[in-house]
Amino acid sequence: MWLRDELLKSIWHAFTALDVDQRGKVSKSQLKVLSHSLCTVMKVPHDPVALEEHFKHDDKGPLSNQGYMPYLNRFILDKVREDFDVMEFNKMCWTLCYKKNICSQHLLISDEDVFKVWCIFNFLSEDKYPLVIITEEIEYFLQKLMEAMGSGWSEEKFADYKLNLSITKHCLTVWDLIELVGMRYFSKDMNRQTLSMGINEVFQELILDVLKQGYMMKKGHKRKNWTERWFVLRPTSLSYYACEDLEEKKGDIILDRNCCVESLPDKEGKKCLFIIKCIDKSFEISASDKKKKQEWIQAIQTCIQLQRLGLSSPHREARLRRRELRQKQQVEEEDLAERMKQLQAANENKQRQLEGMRKKMEEAAARAASEEHRRKQTQLDLQDRYKLDLEREKMVRQQMEEQVAQKSSELEQYLLRVRELEDMYHLLEEALEDERQAKQDEEAMRKLQARLLEEEAAKRGELEQIHLQQQRALSQTKAEKQELVAVQLAKERDLQAATQQLDRLEKERRGAVEQYEEVSRKLERAANKTKTWKDKVAKHEGLVRLIQPGHKGPQRITNWGPASFSDIELELRKKSWQERKNREPQAQ
């Protein structure tokens, strides 16, 4: 059964959308349309006469929210049953408030995903109006969304966002939450399809009570054949469909406190088997692997245990526990503040008591000093009188002895009063010791508060230092990138110059080869010519040259032929060629 508070949240959004002037008032004609729509989607008979009768004394002006709430509870919500479509009810309320509060063109998610975020907000928001969602529930929703998308949760990023949120406000409205998710502040690296799948998974778990879903094999009851089905586990049932589009439903396994789930050994060629035993029949199911089998058994056992304990779905129980924990923390903080006030009041009362005792001690000391002064004066008077009446005292000794006895009794009374003053002095010392102890306790409390403030300041300093380090790292990265670009450009220029120089050397080499070939041809022609002339001279003069062994050292071969130059000439040519080669890059 849906809770009335959850239905009222959706109705509140619709009512607020009809409140154009934002004064908490809506006209009677609009309330008639809203009431008729609510009765239609919630399958409640609509009675327009009851609405007219309820507001018969308020025909002149717009009707108030407080006036519509009794009618809503009495004539609509009290008659609601469990057989109406809650999603259709939510979509009707969503249609009234969506276009008036948000522009979908600026969002990176579809209208269907925006509706799902709206439903999740109504589930996680506080039961107070106007509806808001606090930072703890925002963190819970974003963590589940990032887990559904398979992404890691960034505590530092949310801490920064929470700090910025605490500066302005401590909570978000539904439109703020939709903008936070729709603008992908925490999911910038995710594509739209992944974000949509994550929102849908969280929506199914929190709103549709889908605890687990997936493909498994199920054994039939009549044909005893195994068929693959798409199973959807909810707190009270395990439904199975033909496929995951949930259009063709094949059946339900109702889970109650009398059901049980057990593991089965492998048989009939099937592995990872388990059985769900109900009162009237049993269901044999085969999972894809052992891990999936254990997960399904654990999830089904959790649902059965919740049925036995009379609890709702796990995420609803978790929401209640989070709210109870927040209420408990709030009560503890209030108790601590109250104890601090009591301690402060007790300390002030103790200070007043000590001040009163100090005044009493001062008055007692003043009275004791006065008594002492009077006693000394009396003694001086007595001494003078004794000196003057010494002779007469001898005669009336008996009378004087009586006076001495009287003085002795007065002395005992005086000593008694002195002891009383000493007791009062001891009490004063104890009071001063209590005051000193109270001051020490107050100083310890002040030191504790100062330490907490120092820790908070240190935390803030650490956050600022981390932010500065990130800024410096970004600046350093940009500078390094610029340096790398400059180095790359310089290397490209060097490579281009080297390429040009290589081309020039290649041209010089081809010229040298051509010159070498030309010189070789000239040398060959000169050699042939010389040989011809030698033959002619030999024939003419009749000279015959003797064949002698040549020089035994290695013969030097150059581009100009064997032994065309001496070693000294060759070294000079090398030096001139090297100097010319060095001057060419400098000229460029």
C-alpha positions in Angstrom: 0.0 0.0 0.0 1.4 3.4 -1.0 1.8 5.8 1.9 -0.5 8.8 2.0 2.5 11.1 2.5 4.0 9.9 -0.8 0.8 10.6 -2.7 0.5 14.0 -1.1 3.9 15.0 -2.4 2.9 14.5 -6.0 -0.4 16.3 -5.4 1.5 19.2 -3.8 3.5 19.7 -7.0 0.3 19.8 -9.0 -1.4 22.2 -6.6 1.7 24.5 -6.6 1.8 24.6 -10.4 -1.9 25.8 -10.4 -0.9 28.5 -7.8 0.1 31.2 -10.4 0.5 34.0 -7.9 2.4 31.8 -5.4 0.1 32.9 -2.6 -1.0 29.3 -1.7 -4.4 29.8 -3.3 -6.1 28.2 -6.3 -9.5 29.0 -7.9 -12.4 26.7 -7.5 -12.6 25.9 -11.2 -9.0 24.7 -11.2 -9.6 22.6 -8.0 -12.6 21.0 -9.7 -10.4 19.9 -12.7 -7.6 18.7 -10.3 -10.1 16.8 -8.1 -11.7 15.1 -11.2 -8.3 14.1 -12.6 -7.2 12.7 -9.2 -10.4 10.7 -8.9 -10.0 9.4 -12.5 -6.5 8.1 -12.2 -7.0 6.8 -8.6 -10.3 5.0 -9.5 -12.3 6.9 -6.9 -15.9 8.0 -7.6 -16.0 11.7 -8.1 -18.7 13.7 -6.4 -18.8 17.4 -7.7 -21.6 18.2 -5.3 -19.4 17.4 -2.4 -16.8 19.9 -3.6 -19.5 22.6 -4.0 -20.8 21.8 -0.5 -17.4 21.9 1.0 -16.6 25.3 -0.4 -20.1 26.9 -0.3 -19.0 29.7 2.1 -16.0 30.7 -0.1 -17.5 31.5 -3.5 -16.1 35.0 -3.8 -12.4 34.5 -4.0 -9.7 31.8 -4.6 -9.7 28.8 -2.3 -6.8 28.2 0.1 -4.5 25.2 0.5 -5.7 24.7 4.0 -9.3 24.6 2.8 -8.7 22.0 0.1 -6.7 19.6 2.3 -9.7 18.4 4.4 -11.7 17.8 1.2 -8.7 15.9 -0.3 -8.4 13.7 2.7 -12.1 13.0 3.2 -13.4 12.5 -0.3 -10.4 11.2 -2.2 -7.5 9.8 -0.2 -9.7 8.0 2.4 -11.3 6.1 -0.5 -8.1 5.1 -2.3 -7.5 1.4 -2.9 -4.4 -0.5 -4.0 -5.6 -1.3 -7.5 -4.9 2.0 -9.2 -1.8 2.7 -11.3 0.6 4.8 -9.3 2.8 5.7 -12.3 -0.2 7.1 -14.2 -1.1 9.1 -11.1 2.5 10.5 -10.9 2.5 11.3 -14.6 -0.7 13.3 -14.3 0.7 15.4 -11.5 4.0 15.7 -13.4 2.2 16.9 -16.5 0.6 19.8 -14.5 3.9 21.1 -13.0 6.6 20.2 -15.6 6.3 22.8 -18.3 5.7 25.6 -15.9 8.9 25.1 -13.9 11.6 23.7 -16.2 13.0 24.2 -19.8 14.0 20.8 -21.3 16.2 22.4 -24.0 19.0 23.2 -21.5 19.0 19.6 -20.2 21.1 16.8 -21.5 18.6 14.1 -20.6 15.2 13.1 -22.0 11.8 14.1 -20.6 11.3 10.5 -19.4 14.5 10.6 -17.4 13.5 14.0 -16.0 10.2 12.4 -14.8 12.1 9.5 -13.1 14.3 12.0 -11.3 11.2 13.9 -10.2 9.7 10.6 -8.8 13.0 9.8 -7.0 13.0 13.3 -5.5 9.5 12.8 -4.1 10.7 9.5 -2.5 13.8 10.9 -0.9 12.5 14.4 0.1 11.6 15.3 3.6 8.0 15.2 4.8 7.8 18.9 5.1 6.4 21.6 2.8 7.7 23.2 0.6 9.4 19.9 -0.4 13.2 19.9 -0.4 15.9 17.2 -0.3 18.8 17.5 2.1 22.5 17.0 1.4 22.6 13.5 2.9 19.9 12.2 0.6 21.5 14.0 -2.4 24.7 12.1 -1.7 22.8 8.8 -1.3 21.1 9.3 -4.7 24.2 10.4 -6.5 26.2 7.4 -5.1 23.6 5.0 -6.3 23.5 6.7 -9.7 27.3 6.5 -10.2 27.2 2.8 -9.1 24.5 2.1 -11.6 26.6 3.7 -14.4 29.7 1.8 -13.3 31.6 4.9 -12.4 33.6 5.6 -9.3 32.3 8.0 -6.6 34.3 11.2 -6.0 34.1 12.2 -2.3 36.3 15.3 -2.9 34.1 16.6 -5.7 31.0 16.1 -3.7 32.6 17.7 -0.6 33.4 20.8 -2.7 29.8 20.9 -4.0 28.5 20.3 -0.4 30.6 23.2 0.8 29.3 25.5 -1.9 25.8 24.3 -1.2 26.1 25.0 2.5 27.2 28.6 1.8 24.0 29.4 -0.1 21.5 26.8 1.2 21.4 23.4 2.9 19.0 21.7 0.6 17.7 21.5 -3.0 14.3 21.7 -4.6 13.1 19.2 -7.2 14.0 21.6 -10.1 17.5 22.2 -8.6 18.0 18.4 -8.4 16.8 17.9 -12.0 19.2 20.6 -13.2 22.1 19.0 -11.2 21.5 15.6 -12.9 20.5 17.0 -16.3 23.5 19.2 -16.7 25.7 16.2 -15.7 27.8 18.0 -13.1 28.9 14.6 -11.6 28.8 12.6 -14.8 30.6 14.7 -17.4 32.5 11.7 -18.8 29.4 9.6 -19.3 27.3 9.6 -22.5 23.6 10.2 -22.6 22.7 6.5 -23.0 24.7 5.4 -19.9 23.2 8.2 -17.8 19.7 7.3 -18.9 20.4 3.6 -18.0 21.7 4.6 -14.6 18.7 6.8 -13.9 16.3 4.0 -15.0 18.1 1.4 -12.7 17.8 3.7 -9.7 14.2 4.5 -10.6 13.3 0.8 -10.7 15.0 0.1 -7.4 13.6 3.0 -5.4 10.2 3.7 -7.0 9.2 0.3 -8.6 10.7 -1.8 -5.8 12.8 -3.9 -8.2 15.4 -5.5 -6.0 17.0 -7.7 -8.7 16.3 -8.7 -12.3 17.9 -10.9 -15.0 17.6 -13.9 -17.3 17.4 -17.5 -15.8 16.1 -20.9 -16.9 12.7 -22.0 -15.3 11.3 -25.6 -15.3 7.7 -25.9 -16.5 5.0 -27.5 -14.3 3.2 -29.3 -17.1 5.7 -30.1 -19.9 8.7 -30.2 -17.5 10.8 -28.4 -20.1 13.3 -25.6 -19.4 12.6 -22.1 -20.8 14.6 -18.9 -20.4 12.7 -16.2 -18.7 13.4 -12.6 -17.6 12.9 -12.5 -13.8 12.0 -9.4 -11.8 12.3 -9.6 -8.0 10.1 -7.3 -5.8 9.6 -7.4 -2.0 6.4 -9.5 -2.3 6.8 -11.4 -5.6 9.1 -12.8 -8.2 7.6 -12.1 -11.7 8.9 -13.7 -14.9 8.4 -12.4 -18.4 9.1 -13.7 -22.0 11.9 -11.1 -22.4 13.3 -8.0 -20.7 10.8 -5.5 -22.3 8.3 -6.7 -19.7 5.4 -6.7 -22.2 4.5 -10.4 -22.1 4.1 -11.5 -18.4 4.2 -15.3 -17.9 3.5 -15.5 -14.2 4.2 -14.5 -10.6 5.7 -16.3 -7.6 4.1 -14.8 -4.5 6.6 -14.5 -1.7 5.2 -14.7 1.9 6.4 -15.7 5.3 5.7 -19.4 4.5 7.9 -19.6 1.5 11.5 -20.8 1.5 14.4 -21.0 -1.0 16.9 -23.8 -1.1 19.9 -24.8 -3.3 19.7 -28.0 -5.4 22.4 -30.3 -6.8 23.0 -30.4 -10.5 20.7 -32.7 -12.4 19.2 -33.3 -15.9 22.2 -31.6 -17.4 21.3 -28.3 -15.6 23.7 -26.6 -13.2 23.4 -23.9 -10.5 19.9 -25.0 -9.5 17.7 -23.7 -6.7 14.1 -24.2 -5.7 11.5 -21.8 -4.3 8.9 -23.6 -2.2 5.5 -22.1 -1.7 2.4 -23.5 0.0 0.7 -24.7 -3.2 3.6 -25.4 -5.6 7.4 -25.2 -6.0 9.5 -23.6 -8.7 12.9 -25.0 -10.0 15.2 -22.4 -11.5 18.7 -22.5 -13.0 21.1 -19.6 -12.8 23.9 -18.8 -15.3 26.7 -19.3 -12.8 27.3 -20.0 -9.1 27.7 -16.3 -8.3 24.4 -15.4 -9.8 22.8 -18.4 -8.1 24.0 -17.3 -4.7 23.0 -13.6 -5.3 19.4 -14.7 -6.3 19.1 -17.0 -3.3 20.3 -14.3 -0.9 17.9 -11.7 -2.4 14.9 -14.0 -2.2 15.7 -14.9 1.4 15.9 -11.2 2.2 12.4 -10.6 0.8 11.0 -13.6 2.7 12.7 -12.4 5.9 11.2 -8.9 5.4 7.7 -10.5 5.0 8.2 -12.4 8.3 9.2 -9.3 10.1 6.4 -7.3 8.6 8.7 -4.7 7.0 8.6 -3.0 3.7 11.2 -3.0 0.9 14.9 -2.6 1.9 15.4 0.8 0.5 12.3 2.2 2.3 13.6 0.7 5.6 17.0 2.3 4.8 15.3 5.6 4.2 13.5 5.3 7.6 16.8 4.4 9.4 18.6 7.4 7.8 15.8 9.7 9.0 15.8 8.2 12.5 19.5 8.6 12.6 19.3 12.2 11.6 16.5 12.8 14.2 18.6 11.1 16.8 21.7 13.3 16.0 19.5 16.4 16.1 18.1 15.4 19.5 21.6 14.7 20.8 22.8 18.1 19.5 19.8 19.8 21.2 20.6 17.8 24.4 24.2 18.9 24.3 23.2 22.5 23.8 20.8 22.2 26.7 23.4 20.7 28.9 25.8 23.5 28.0 23.2 26.0 28.9 22.6 24.2 32.2 26.3 24.1 33.0 26.6 27.8 32.2 23.6 28.6 34.4 25.0 26.4 37.2 28.3 28.2 36.9 26.7 31.6 37.1 24.7 30.4 40.2 27.9 29.2 41.7 29.6 32.5 41.0 26.7 34.3 42.7 26.9 32.0 45.7 30.6 32.5 46.0 30.2 36.3 45.8 27.5 36.1 48.6 29.8 34.0 50.8 32.7 36.4 50.1 30.6 39.4 51.2 29.5 37.5 54.4 33.1 36.7 55.2 34.1 40.3 54.7 31.2 41.4 57.0 32.2 38.8 59.6 35.9 39.9 59.4 34.8 43.5 59.9 32.7 42.6 62.9 35.6 40.6 64.4 38.0 43.5 63.9 35.5 45.8 65.6 35.1 43.4 68.5 38.9 43.1 68.8 39.3 46.9 68.8 36.6 47.3 71.4 38.2 44.5 73.5 41.6 46.2 73.4 40.0 49.5 74.3 38.2 47.9 77.2 41.5 46.3 78.4 43.2 49.7 78.3 40.4 51.3 80.2 40.6 48.4 82.7 44.4 48.8 83.1 44.0 52.5 83.8 41.2 51.8 86.2 43.4 49.1 87.9 46.2 51.6 88.3 44.0 54.2 89.8 42.0 51.8 92.0 44.9 49.6 93.1 44.6 50.5 96.7 40.9 50.2 96.7 41.2 46.8 95.0 43.1 45.4 97.9 40.2 46.2 100.2 37.5 44.8 98.0 39.4 41.7 96.8 36.4 39.5 97.1 34.4 41.8 94.9 37.2 41.8 92.3 37.3 38.0 92.3 33.7 37.9 91.2 34.5 40.4 88.5 37.4 38.2 87.3 35.1 35.2 87.1 32.7 37.3 85.0 35.6 38.3 82.8 36.6 34.7 82.4 33.2 33.7 81.2 33.3 36.6 78.7 36.7 35.4 77.5 35.3 31.9 76.9 32.5 33.4 74.9 35.1 35.4 72.9 37.2 32.3 72.2 34.0 30.5 71.1 33.3 33.3 68.6 36.9 33.1 67.4 36.4 29.4 66.7 33.2 30.2 64.8 35.2 32.7 62.7 37.8 30.0 62.0 35.1 27.6 60.9 33.7 30.3 58.6 37.2 30.9 57.2 37.5 27.1 56.4 34.1 27.3 54.6 35.4 30.3 52.7 38.5 28.3 51.6 36.3 25.4 50.4 34.1 27.8 48.5 37.2 29.3 46.9 38.4 25.8 46.0 35.1 25.1 44.3 35.3 28.4 42.4 38.8 27.5 41.2 37.6 24.0 40.1 34.7 25.6 38.2 37.1 28.0 36.5 39.3 25.0 35.5 36.3 23.2 34.0 35.3 26.3 32.1 38.9 26.7 30.9 38.9 23.1 29.7 35.7 23.6 27.8 37.1 26.8 26.2 40.2 24.9 25.2 38.0 22.1 23.6 36.1 24.7 21.7 39.3 26.4 20.6 40.7 23.0 19.4 37.6 22.3 17.4 37.9 25.7 15.8 41.6 25.2 15.0 40.8 21.8 13.5 38.1 23.3 11.3 40.5 26.1 10.3 43.1 23.5 9.5 40.7 21.5 7.3 39.7 24.7 5.5 43.4 25.5 5.0 44.0 22.0 3.6 41.2 22.4 1.2 42.5 25.8 0.1 46.0 24.3 -0.3 44.7 21.4 -2.4 42.8 23.9 -4.6 46.0 26.0 -5.0 48.1 22.9 -5.8 45.6 22.0 -8.5 45.7 25.5 -9.9 49.6 25.4 -9.9 49.6 21.9 -11.5 47.3 23.2 -14.3 49.5 26.3 -14.8 52.7 24.1 -14.9 51.0 21.7 -17.3 50.1 24.6 -19.7 53.7 25.9 -19.5 55.2 22.5 -20.2 52.8 22.1 -23.1 53.9 25.4 -24.5 57.6 24.5 -24.1 57.0 21.1 -25.8 55.3 22.9 -28.7 58.2 25.4 -29.0 60.8 22.5 -28.9 58.8 20.6 -31.5 58.7 23.6 -33.8 62.5 24.1 -33.4 63.1 20.4 -34.2 60.9 20.7 -37.3 62.9 23.8 -38.4 66.2 21.9 -37.8 64.8 18.8 -39.7 63.8 21.1 -42.6 67.3 22.7 -42.7 69.0 19.3 -42.5 66.8 18.0 -45.3 67.7 21.1 -47.5 71.4 20.5 -46.7 71.1 16.8 -47.6 69.5 17.7 -50.9 72.3 20.2 -51.6 75.0 17.6 -50.7 73.2 15.1 -53.0 73.3 17.6 -55.8 77.0 18.2 -55.1 77.7 14.4 -55.1 76.0 14.0 -58.5 78.0 17.0 -59.8 81.2 15.4 -58.4 80.3 12.0 -60.0 79.7 13.7 -63.4 83.0 15.6 -63.1 84.8 12.4 -62.1 83.3 10.6 -65.2 84.3 13.6 -67.4 87.9 13.6 -65.9 88.1 9.8 -66.4 87.1 10.1 -70.0 89.7 12.9 -70.5 92.4 10.8 -68.7 91.5 7.7 -70.9 91.8 9.8 -74.1 95.1 11.3 -72.8 96.4 7.8 -71.9 95.5 6.5 -75.4 97.1 9.5 -77.0 100.2 9.1 -74.9 100.4 5.4 -75.7 100.1 6.2 -79.4 102.8 8.8 -79.2 105.1 6.5 -77.2 104.6 3.7 -79.8 105.5 6.2 -82.5 108.5 7.4 -80.6 109.6 3.8 -79.8 109.3 2.9 -83.5 111.0 6.1 -84.6 113.9 6.0 -82.2 114.1 2.2 -81.7 114.1 2.5 -77.9 112.9 -0.4 -75.8 111.8 0.2 -72.2 113.0 -2.3 -69.6 110.3 -3.9 -67.4 111.2 -3.3 -63.7 109.4 -4.1 -60.5 107.3 -1.3 -59.1 107.1 0.2 -55.6 106.0 -2.4 -53.0 104.0 0.0 -50.8 100.2 0.4 -51.1 99.2 2.4 -54.1 96.9 5.3 -53.4 93.7 5.4 -55.4 91.9 8.8 -55.8 89.1 10.1 -57.9 91.7 11.4 -60.4 93.3 8.0 -60.9 96.1 5.9 -59.3 98.8 8.1 -57.8 97.6 11.3 -59.5 98.6 13.4 -56.5 101.2 13.2 -53.8 100.3 12.9 -50.1 101.0 16.6 -49.4 98.8 17.7 -52.3 96.0 15.4 -51.3 96.0 16.7 -47.7 95.8 20.3 -49.0 92.9 19.4 -51.2 91.1 17.8 -48.2 91.6 20.9 -46.0 90.3 23.2 -48.7 87.2 21.0 -49.4 86.5 20.8 -45.6 86.7 24.6 -45.2 84.4 25.1 -48.2 81.9 22.6 -46.7 81.9 24.5 -43.3 81.4 27.9 -44.9 78.2 26.8 -46.8 76.0 26.2 -43.7 77.2 29.5 -42.2 76.2 31.4 -45.4 72.7 29.8 -45.2 
